Every structure is written in structure tokens, then in C-alpha cells.
């Protein structure tokens, strides 16, 4: 039995050292050397300088409810919105009453926040993404909110619309995905106006 145990134990120790220590250290070192921002969570700080106050990650949405800020997609994570430790969608289908009620309530909240806005409400402002953590909205969803934000902040709507245009990210490599706006970055730019 000892003749089988010693090689098995030796192999376990060698593989643990390789896969549990050497490989992770190598990958971490390469990531920190080649792309430190991404390796550290793509954090955004308010100052733009090292050591500035971290506002969040450009990869994880945040709840904004102040009418002076752009609002992101609803989040279906629990026990609270944008819980990065519980990424999930609602798994509710289009005929589910709970989903239709939630969408109706969200449309009402958007209409109540900007009662004179006749534009159709963009779908990404009333439905959660599959992860529940999406940090982006469509340019149409951002444009829908321009009027409310300009009124609340007493700004020219054209100036707020310029911020949306400047914050719009195009398709990756010109073909992948859709144009999108990172809500946190847009709100930081908006806050930077004052």
C-alpha cells in the first residue's frame, strides 16, 4: 500500500504547487503587467489620478435614483439591486404577470419623473439584463432622460445631450454589440459640469 501512497501523495503535492500556486501567480503577474486596470476590476475614480476616491467599476451597474442623474437598467439581483455577488436575471417570461406588472410600474415611475415627455420609453429602462449588473444603457435610453436631467439641474438640454454623445461607446471593432453608454461614467461627467 505504501508503494501506491507515496507516488499519489507526491503527485498531489506537485500538482497543488503547480495549479494552486505557480499558475495563478504567473497569470496574475502577466495580467498586472499587461493590463493592470482590467486585472484590478476596471475601477473608476472621481479624480482621474492614482489614489483618487473610487466611485465604482465600469463593469458593474450602480443604482441611481436621484432625478438629477441618469438611471441605468433595472437590476434583478437580490437581496438588493446590483449585488455583484448574486448576478442573475429574473427568469420571468414575457407572459409572466410579475414581469408585466414590474414593467408597468417602471414605465409609470419614468413617466411620473418626466410627465411632459411624450417619447416612447426605451425597453432597457424597464427590463433587467440577464446578469442584473449591466452598467450600460442604450443611447436612446440616455436621450430619453436628457430633458428630465436638464430641468432638474437647470442646464441647457443641448449641453446634456452633448455629454450623452461624448459618452456613447461604439460597437467593438465596428461590428460587435450595439452602441452603449456607461451610466456611471456619464453621471460623473454630468457631476463634473458644476
N, C-alpha and C positions, 0 to 999 in steps of 0.2 A: 504494500500500500504506500509506503514511504517513497518508493521509486516513482509513483504516479503523482504524489502530492507535491514533491519538491519542484518538478518542472511546471506544474499547474500554478503554484504559488509564484514562482519566478516570472512566468508569463503574465500573471495578473499584475505584479508589481511593475514590470516593464511597460505593459500597455497602459496602466494607470499613469505612469510618469509621462508617456508619450501623449496620450489622448486627454489626460486630465491636467497636465501642466505645460509641457513643451508646446503642443499645438495651439492651445488657447493663448499662450504668451506670444508665440510667433504671429498669429493672426491679429492680436491686439496691437502688437508693435508695428506691424505693417499698416494697420488701419490708422493708428495715431500718427504715423509718419506721412502717409499719403493723403489722408482725408480726416484730419482731426475734428473738424466741425461736425461732420456726419457721425463719426465714431463716438462723439460725446452728446448725441441727441439732437443736433441741429437747433441749438438753443438761440433765442433772440434776446438781446438785452436792449435796454432803453437808450443807452449812450452810444452804442456802436463801438465802444472801446473795451479792451480787455479789463475785466474787473467790474464792468457795469452791472446794474441790477437786472437779473434775469427776469424776463416777462413771460416766457413760455417757450415751447418748441414750435418750429414751423411745421411739424408733422402731426401735432395733436391739437384738435379744436379746443376752444375755451368758451364757456358760457358768457355771453354779453347780453344784458337785458336793459341797460340804460338806453333810452331813446336817442341819446347823443352819439351812440356808437352803432356801427354796422353789426347786425346779428348774423350768426352763422346758421348752419344746418342744425335742426333739432338732433339731439343725441338720445339713443335708446339704451344707453348703458345704465346699469344700476349698481349700487343704490342711489347714485347721483349722476348727473349729466357729465359727459366727457371723462368718465372714470377709465383711465388708461389701463388699469388692472383688470377690467371686465369688458373688454372690447366685444361688442355684439350688436346685432340688429334686433329689431322687434320680432322678426319671423312671422309677421302678420301679413296675410294676403290681401289683395285689393277688395275682396268681398267681406273682410272681417269688420264687424261693426265697431270694434275698439279702434281700429285704424281709421275708418271713415270719420268717427267722432273726433279723434285726435286731430286729424287734418282739418276738419271743420272748425275746431277750437283754435287752431293755429292761424287759419285764414282770418277768423274773427279778430284775433289779437292783432294781427298785422293791419287789418282794416281800421280797427279802433285806434291804433297808434298813428295812423295817417289817413284820417277819414276822407279827405278830398282826393285821394289817389285813385284814379279810375283804371290804372293798368292792371292786367291780369297778374295774379300772384304767381311768381315762378315756383315750380314744383319743388326745387331744392330748399326753399324756405319753409316748407310744410311737411317734408318727409325726411326721415333719418337715413344716413348712408348705411351700408352693410356692416361697417365696423362700429358705427356710432361715434367715431372720433374724427370725422373728416374736418380738416382745418380750412377747406376751401368752399367757396360758393361760385356760382356762375357769374359772369359779368352782368347778365340780366338780373340776377338776384341782387347784386350790388347796386345796379342802376335803379331798381325798384325802390331802394331805401334812400337814395340821394335827396329827394325832396324833404323827407322827414328830418334827416340829419341837418340839412341846410337850415330848415326852420328852427330846429331846437338849438342850434349853435349860432344862429343869426349870421350865416355865411351865404355867399352867393352860390346858388346851386351849380353854376358852371365851374366854380372852383372845386367843389366836392366831386363833381363828375370828372374833372381833370385828375384828381387823386385816384379815382377808380381806374381810369385809363392807364395811368402810370403804374398801378399795382397789378394790372392784368398780365398774367403769365400766359404765353402762347403754348401751343401744342409742343410736346417734347420732340425734338428733331424735326419739327414741322409736320409730323404725321400722327404721333401717338397722343391719345387723350383729347381733351377739349380745353379751350381757353378757360382759365380759372383765376380766382382772386383769393389770396390768403387773407382771411379776416383779421387775424392778429396784426399782421404787418400793415394792413390798410388802416386799422384803428390806431396803431402807433403813429403812422404818418398823419392821420387826422388830428391826433392829440398834439403833434409837433407843430401844427399851424399856429397855436397860441403861445 
